């Protein structure tokens, strides 16, 4: 029994980690696009897809339009410092051969969008896509692609930024692999209260919350942490979202297959710690390169710019180390005040204040319903455990 006791993490530590992860989960909920925003983006996306597919141009009469990027993966977070958010859209054109110029493909899609007076007024040309700006709401980035005949995994080809050649990509394959990894569930240790026949009930606070897997939450947390970390840095060196998402997904799969964890928070920490290990460093023509490959096709390197701009690689490693330190520190903090301050520094004081205010209201309601407890080194919680003591309902009305 002594060996068992030593092998178990103290219940108050588990409770604290559970509370911290539940706060992080609520922060992600606050950072997600609202239902109204998602409905507006969905309606606009469907209208654009219908417009493109109803073209009289024979080239556009066999296309596949679908969302990709954060919108397709379910990892969107509200942008920092601006109101509009991104919705990335692929327009896969089947009747366009790869021997034709990429600039021609882009022009065909752009010309069709200009035929609509409303879209013409909001159309902005980017290097390899077309942007539709919905004022102060969001923008749709429409990227034209064609079938990649060399890819056996349903890959596509997208114009490069110079429109001089096509480059391999595979948004659908990437999304399918990400979804597969997101469904993986980490092994959590079964913790039992010592010297008691009653099993510890460790429920994250709050009880009612949106269901989203740990991998998606990790990506959302990291993207927001990145935005805060690089907010005051003028140089454009922040790691792009696809790099963060790819490394987090690979690290998450490895951790889930390799380790057993005490809590969800430990899964997040382990994932962040392992991310740099999935950056390949091959020698190419005598030079060591950075490669974060798209595993679903051949030839797409999400870290391609790192090899021409090494400051980007340096920035990634520095940011990853800071994110790891911040999350590890969270798991050791005691008291909501200290946790709130640390979270405010990492995710924005306004967002954290909203989340903590909402928790305060729920705690007040739980106190009134006699469902509020206090645990050593944890504080107020909705989790009833062996270490927790019920907080009595406040029944006095002023001083007597």
C-alpha positions as semicolon CSV with decimal commas, in nm:
position;residue;x (nm);y (nm);z (nm)
1;X;0,000;0,000;0,000
2;X;0,290;0,238;0,077
3;X;0,426;0,189;-0,274
4;X;0,082;0,259;-0,416
5;X;0,047;0,574;-0,210
6;X;0,383;0,704;-0,329
7;X;0,296;0,631;-0,693
8;X;-0,027;0,828;-0,680
9;X;-0,032;1,200;-0,742
10;X;-0,186;1,381;-0,444
11;X;-0,553;1,447;-0,501
12;X;-0,517;1,821;-0,444
13;X;-0,263;1,836;-0,729
14;X;-0,499;1,651;-0,962
15;X;-0,783;1,881;-0,866
16;X;-0,569;2,189;-0,926
17;X;-0,461;2,066;-1,269
18;X;-0,819;1,981;-1,354
19;X;-0,930;2,329;-1,255
20;X;-0,653;2,490;-1,461
21;X;-0,738;2,287;-1,770
22;X;-1,105;2,376;-1,733
23;X;-1,009;2,745;-1,726
24;X;-0,800;2,697;-2,040
25;X;-1,096;2,522;-2,202
26;X;-1,319;2,820;-2,118
27;X;-1,060;3,060;-2,259
28;X;-1,073;2,867;-2,586
29;X;-1,451;2,889;-2,585
30;X;-1,426;3,265;-2,541
31;X;-1,173;3,292;-2,824
32;X;-1,380;3,088;-3,068
33;X;-1,593;3,259;-3,328
34;X;-1,949;3,318;-3,218
35;X;-2,237;3,123;-3,365
36;X;-2,348;3,437;-3,551
37;X;-2,001;3,483;-3,699
38;X;-1,981;3,122;-3,810
39;X;-2,330;3,135;-3,963
40;X;-2,241;3,452;-4,153
41;X;-1,918;3,298;-4,282
42;X;-2,101;2,978;-4,378
43;X;-2,368;3,167;-4,572
44;X;-2,109;3,375;-4,757
45;X;-1,896;3,071;-4,833
46;X;-2,194;2,883;-4,976
47;X;-2,297;3,182;-5,188
48;X;-1,946;3,216;-5,333
49;X;-1,933;2,844;-5,404
50;X;-2,266;2,860;-5,587
51;X;-2,152;3,161;-5,789
52;X;-1,829;2,994;-5,897
53;X;-1,998;2,667;-5,988
54;X;-2,271;2,835;-6,195
55;X;-2,023;2,994;-6,436
56;X;-2,070;2,951;-6,812
57;X;-1,695;2,902;-6,844
58;X;-1,645;2,530;-6,921
59;X;-1,335;2,525;-6,699
60;X;-1,543;2,609;-6,391
61;X;-1,826;2,367;-6,459
62;X;-1,649;2,085;-6,276
63;X;-1,510;2,221;-5,950
64;X;-1,497;2,131;-5,582
65;X;-1,520;2,418;-5,332
66;X;-1,449;2,349;-4,965
67;X;-1,312;2,525;-4,653
68;X;-0,962;2,449;-4,532
69;X;-0,716;2,591;-4,283
70;X;-0,840;2,677;-3,934
71;X;-1,204;2,692;-4,045
72;X;-1,183;2,342;-4,190
73;X;-0,993;2,201;-3,892
74;X;-1,201;2,364;-3,620
75;X;-0,904;2,546;-3,466
76;X;-1,001;2,907;-3,534
77;X;-0,941;3,175;-3,272
78;X;-1,044;3,537;-3,278
79;X;-0,768;3,754;-3,425
80;X;-0,573;3,983;-3,196
81;X;-0,584;4,354;-3,266
82;X;-0,839;4,341;-3,548
83;X;-1,203;4,250;-3,596
84;X;-1,205;4,047;-3,917
85;X;-1,114;3,680;-3,917
86;X;-0,990;3,447;-4,191
87;X;-1,189;3,185;-4,378
88;X;-0,974;2,990;-4,624
89;X;-1,147;2,830;-4,922
90;X;-1,017;2,594;-5,189
91;X;-1,158;2,600;-5,542
92;X;-1,039;2,275;-5,696
93;X;-1,071;2,301;-6,076
94;X;-1,075;1,959;-6,240
95;X;-1,076;2,079;-6,601
96;X;-0,740;2,253;-6,592
97;X;-0,423;2,063;-6,686
98;X;-0,100;2,117;-6,498
99;X;0,081;2,204;-6,825
100;X;-0,115;2,531;-6,846
101;X;0,017;2,844;-6,669
102;X;-0,085;2,890;-6,303
103;X;-0,155;3,259;-6,372
104;X;-0,425;3,155;-6,616
105;X;-0,598;2,944;-6,354
106;X;-0,596;3,228;-6,104
107;X;-0,730;3,472;-6,365
108;X;-1,022;3,244;-6,454
109;X;-1,136;3,234;-6,091
110;X;-1,080;3,607;-6,043
111;X;-1,272;3,695;-6,361
112;X;-1,569;3,491;-6,244
113;X;-1,575;3,667;-5,908
114;X;-1,562;4,008;-6,081
115;X;-1,872;3,920;-6,284
116;X;-2,070;3,956;-5,961
117;X;-2,106;4,331;-5,882
118;X;-2,107;4,268;-5,507
119;X;-1,797;4,053;-5,514
120;X;-1,621;4,293;-5,753
121;X;-1,659;4,572;-5,496
122;X;-1,497;4,370;-5,218
123;X;-1,240;4,176;-5,425
124;X;-0,870;4,205;-5,341
125;X;-0,598;4,025;-5,533
126;X;-0,337;3,846;-5,325
127;X;-0,025;3,671;-5,450
128;X;-0,188;3,335;-5,520
129;X;-0,549;3,372;-5,411
130;X;-0,845;3,610;-5,425
131;X;-0,972;3,778;-5,108
132;X;-1,332;3,886;-5,054
133;X;-1,346;4,144;-4,775
134;X;-1,668;4,148;-4,577
135;X;-1,628;4,480;-4,396
136;X;-1,527;4,448;-4,030
137;X;-1,650;4,089;-4,018
138;X;-1,429;3,839;-4,200
139;X;-1,261;3,774;-4,532
140;X;-1,275;3,473;-4,761
141;X;-0,947;3,375;-4,925
142;X;-1,026;3,171;-5,236
143;X;-0,727;2,966;-5,353
144;X;-0,755;2,791;-5,693
145;X;-0,604;2,443;-5,717
146;X;-0,593;2,156;-5,966
147;X;-0,553;1,780;-5,937
148;X;-0,200;1,656;-5,871
149;X;-0,159;1,354;-6,103
150;X;0,161;1,254;-5,922
151;X;-0,003;1,217;-5,581
152;X;-0,173;0,888;-5,498
153;X;-0,334;1,038;-5,189
154;X;-0,578;1,277;-5,358
155;X;-0,333;1,565;-5,353
156;X;-0,365;1,894;-5,537
157;X;-0,145;2,157;-5,697
158;X;-0,161;2,525;-5,605
159;X;0,005;2,821;-5,782
160;X;0,319;2,945;-5,610
161;X;0,341;3,309;-5,503
162;X;0,513;3,411;-5,825
163;X;0,249;3,228;-6,034
164;X;0,535;3,069;-6,228
165;X;0,472;2,708;-6,130
166;X;0,241;2,477;-5,938
167;X;0,334;2,343;-5,595
168;X;0,200;2,029;-5,423
169;X;-0,055;2,053;-5,145
170;X;-0,327;1,832;-4,998
171;X;-0,580;2,016;-4,778
172;X;-0,829;1,729;-4,769
173;X;-0,566;1,471;-4,685
174;X;-0,423;1,697;-4,417
175;X;-0,765;1,750;-4,262
176;X;-0,837;1,376;-4,260
177;X;-0,506;1,301;-4,084
178;X;-0,564;1,580;-3,830
179;X;-0,912;1,448;-3,759
180;X;-0,775;1,097;-3,707
181;X;-0,523;1,226;-3,454
182;X;-0,780;1,442;-3,278
183;X;-0,991;1,132;-3,209
184;X;-0,703;0,968;-3,022
185;X;-0,762;0,967;-2,647
186;X;-0,474;0,986;-2,400
187;X;-0,439;0,727;-2,126
188;X;-0,515;0,890;-1,791
189;X;-0,411;0,715;-1,470
190;X;-0,690;0,581;-1,255
191;X;-0,654;0,769;-0,930
192;X;-0,811;0,634;-0,612
193;X;-0,837;0,809;-0,282
194;X;-0,608;0,650;-0,024
195;X;-0,763;0,520;0,299
196;X;-1,114;0,542;0,159
197;X;-1,357;0,314;-0,018
198;X;-1,496;0,609;-0,214
199;X;-1,345;0,679;-0,555
200;X;-1,225;1,034;-0,609
201;X;-1,459;1,225;-0,840
202;X;-1,245;1,457;-1,050
203;X;-1,473;1,664;-1,271
204;X;-1,332;1,961;-1,459
205;X;-1,502;2,290;-1,379
206;X;-1,746;2,392;-1,521
207;X;-1,965;2,085;-1,565
208;X;-2,137;2,216;-1,878
209;X;-1,904;2,308;-2,160
210;X;-1,864;2,259;-2,531
211;X;-1,702;1,932;-2,621
212;X;-1,377;1,973;-2,810
213;X;-1,083;1,735;-2,810
214;X;-0,750;1,805;-2,642
215;X;-0,557;1,836;-2,968
216;X;-0,781;2,113;-3,104
217;X;-0,772;2,292;-2,770
218;X;-0,392;2,268;-2,766
219;X;-0,367;2,420;-3,112
220;X;-0,605;2,702;-3,019
221;X;-0,413;2,777;-2,699
222;X;-0,081;2,781;-2,883
223;X;-0,209;3,008;-3,159
224;X;-0,336;3,260;-2,907
225;X;-0,015;3,236;-2,701
226;X;0,179;3,305;-3,022
227;X;-0,035;3,608;-3,104
228;X;0,027;3,759;-2,760
229;X;0,399;3,672;-2,761
230;X;0,467;3,836;-3,097
231;X;0,218;4,122;-3,069
232;X;0,480;4,390;-2,997
233;X;0,746;4,242;-3,227
234;X;0,745;4,436;-3,552
235;X;0,937;4,180;-3,757
236;X;0,720;3,926;-3,940
237;X;0,879;3,621;-3,782
238;X;0,595;3,457;-3,588
239;X;0,544;3,087;-3,671
240;X;0,253;3,042;-3,910
241;X;-0,051;2,848;-3,796
242;X;0,007;2,549;-4,022
243;X;0,351;2,494;-3,867
244;X;0,208;2,509;-3,515
245;X;-0,081;2,281;-3,607
246;X;0,138;2,024;-3,782
247;X;0,398;1,999;-3,506
248;X;0,132;1,989;-3,234
249;X;-0,058;1,711;-3,412
250;X;0,254;1,500;-3,461
251;X;0,369;1,556;-3,104
252;X;0,022;1,480;-2,967
253;X;0,007;1,148;-3,152
254;X;0,350;1,049;-3,022
255;X;0,265;1,144;-2,663
256;X;-0,069;0,964;-2,664
257;X;0,094;0,649;-2,802
258;X;0,388;0,664;-2,561
259;X;0,286;0,802;-2,223
260;X;0,022;0,776;-1,954
261;X;-0,085;1,105;-1,798
262;X;-0,223;1,231;-1,470
263;X;-0,441;1,499;-1,630
264;X;-0,538;1,672;-1,955
265;X;-0,307;1,958;-1,864
266;X;-0,013;1,716;-1,859
267;X;-0,108;1,606;-2,212
268;X;-0,090;1,968;-2,332
269;X;0,246;2,023;-2,163
270;X;0,396;1,704;-2,306
271;X;0,272;1,793;-2,654
272;X;0,434;2,137;-2,642
273;X;0,758;1,988;-2,512
274;X;0,777;1,737;-2,798
275;X;0,692;1,975;-3,084
276;X;1,053;2,071;-3,176
277;X;1,147;1,704;-3,208
278;X;0,931;1,676;-3,521
279;X;1,121;1,942;-3,713
280;X;1,336;1,758;-3,967
281;X;1,690;1,882;-4,032
282;X;1,812;1,703;-4,348
283;X;2,123;1,796;-4,545
284;X;2,039;1,924;-4,894
285;X;2,328;2,014;-5,124
286;X;2,560;2,028;-4,825
287;X;2,334;2,256;-4,623
288;X;2,125;2,162;-4,323
289;X;1,763;2,257;-4,386
290;X;1,446;2,300;-4,183
291;X;1,155;2,081;-4,289
292;X;0,804;2,061;-4,145
293;X;0,654;1,837;-4,409
294;X;0,297;1,786;-4,515
295;X;0,279;1,414;-4,449
296;X;-0,009;1,365;-4,692
297;X;0,176;1,462;-5,010
298;X;0,531;1,489;-5,140
299;X;0,709;1,819;-5,174
300;X;0,524;2,058;-4,941
301;X;0,741;2,206;-4,666
302;X;0,550;2,432;-4,429
303;X;0,879;2,568;-4,290
304;X;1,018;2,654;-4,632
305;X;1,070;3,020;-4,544
306;X;1,285;2,925;-4,245
307;X;1,563;2,822;-4,482
308;X;1,574;3,169;-4,640
309;X;1,487;3,359;-4,323
310;X;1,661;3,184;-4,031
311;X;1,518;3,440;-3,787
312;X;1,189;3,257;-3,825
313;X;1,340;2,934;-3,694
314;X;1,504;3,116;-3,404
315;X;1,173;3,282;-3,322
316;X;0,990;2,950;-3,320
317;X;1,230;2,786;-3,075
318;X;1,222;3,090;-2,844
319;X;0,843;3,105;-2,850
320;X;0,806;2,729;-2,797
321;X;1,034;2,745;-2,493
322;X;0,830;3,032;-2,347
323;X;0,501;2,851;-2,410
324;X;0,636;2,536;-2,242
325;X;0,760;2,733;-1,940
326;X;0,426;2,913;-1,907
327;X;0,223;2,593;-1,915
328;X;0,454;2,413;-1,674
329;X;0,430;2,708;-1,439
330;X;0,051;2,695;-1,455
331;X;0,050;2,340;-1,327
332;X;0,240;2,449;-1,016
333;X;0,055;2,770;-0,926
334;X;-0,175;2,774;-0,625
335;X;-0,465;3,014;-0,596
336;X;-0,694;3,158;-0,861
337;X;-0,544;3,505;-0,829
338;X;-0,198;3,386;-0,930
339;X;-0,341;3,162;-1,202
340;X;-0,552;3,449;-1,339
341;X;-0,254;3,683;-1,355
342;X;-0,039;3,429;-1,534
343;X;-0,315;3,350;-1,781
344;X;-0,378;3,719;-1,840
345;X;-0,015;3,768;-1,938
346;X;-0,026;3,475;-2,180
347;X;-0,375;3,509;-2,331
348;X;-0,483;3,868;-2,275
349;X;-0,622;4,028;-1,962
350;X;-0,960;4,113;-2,118
351;X;-1,032;3,756;-2,226
352;X;-0,920;3,607;-1,895
353;X;-1,123;3,862;-1,697
354;X;-1,438;3,764;-1,887
355;X;-1,375;3,397;-1,817
356;X;-1,297;3,446;-1,451
357;X;-1,598;3,673;-1,398
358;X;-1,821;3,404;-1,546
359;X;-1,665;3,147;-1,313
360;X;-1,731;3,374;-1,017
361;X;-2,098;3,386;-1,109
362;X;-2,110;3,007;-1,138
363;X;-1,938;2,971;-0,801
364;X;-2,198;3,201;-0,645
365;X;-2,476;2,992;-0,794
366;X;-2,309;2,671;-0,675
367;X;-2,275;2,816;-0,324
368;X;-2,646;2,894;-0,318
369;X;-2,725;2,539;-0,435
370;X;-2,481;2,395;-0,177
371;X;-2,269;2,243;-0,455
372;X;-1,955;2,440;-0,378
373;X;-1,653;2,286;-0,207
374;X;-1,311;2,397;-0,089
375;X;-1,002;2,174;-0,117
376;X;-0,653;2,227;0,030
377;X;-0,413;2,402;-0,210
378;X;-0,694;2,416;-0,469
379;X;-0,948;2,657;-0,331
380;X;-1,310;2,680;-0,440
381;X;-1,423;2,402;-0,668
382;X;-1,736;2,224;-0,788
383;X;-1,556;1,890;-0,744
384;X;-1,657;1,688;-0,439
385;X;-1,359;1,482;-0,327
386;X;-1,223;1,326;-0,009
387;X;-1,003;1,630;0,046
388;X;-1,283;1,879;-0,016
389;X;-1,515;2,037;0,240
390;X;-1,862;2,164;0,156
391;X;-1,903;2,542;0,174
392;X;-2,221;2,631;0,362
393;X;-2,486;2,843;0,195
394;X;-2,471;3,206;0,293
395;X;-2,793;3,266;0,486
396;X;-2,728;3,589;0,674
397;X;-2,859;3,923;0,561
398;X;-2,639;4,199;0,692
399;X;-2,502;4,243;1,044
400;X;-2,713;4,157;1,343
